[in-house]
Amino acid sequence: MHHRERGFTLIEMLVTLGVLAILSFVTVGAFGSWMLRQRLNLSGRETVALMQRARIIAIKRSSTTRVVLIQGGEARLAELEVRNSTGNWARVDGVRSEVFLAEGAFFTKVTNPGINTPPEPEVYVFRNNGRIADGSDGIIGSDISVSTLVLQNRYGHQVEIELRGTGKITIVKKAGEEG
């Protein structure tokens, strides 16, 4: 009996390698998009945590704190400051007081449904009773009722953060979620 050795032909190997290359290209592209959304979601969670920290410090110290959303160049961040005894704003000692946003991310504020405007800079003030006020004009305004802050990246992914005057701060939409 005569046995032939069996193996793969060169064409079969090239077709297999081609299919693997296409699958890996599609997978890497999908993974990259997923990573961008996850980084944006992380920036949203860190911004909410910073705002909640500002509220807690205001209540605990019976003082006024603020979170300033700074935009410009690559230094887009949210920063926490407390009003000191001289009436000036200063960083809080011993507390993580800033959040750097994911690469290419920026804040917009929903003023009317469907109309987003970039904040210049946007300021949220936390009173010693835990309520949230608008401080964008350099003065502490009246308590907000509801404000929606949108964090988005250049690819159109968005995280929506809802702030209520009562002090409730929540993420209402994560990047990658519909609606």
ABEGO torsion letter per residue (X at the ends): XBBBBBBBBAAAAAAAAAAAAAAAAAAAAAAAAAAAAAAAAAAAAAAAAAAAAAAAAAAAAGBBBBBBBBBEEABBBBBBBBBBAAGBBBBBBGBBABBBBBBGBBBBBBABBGBBBBBOBBBBBBBAAGBBBBAAAGBBBBBBABBBBBBBBAAGBBBBBBBBAAGBBBBABBBGBBX
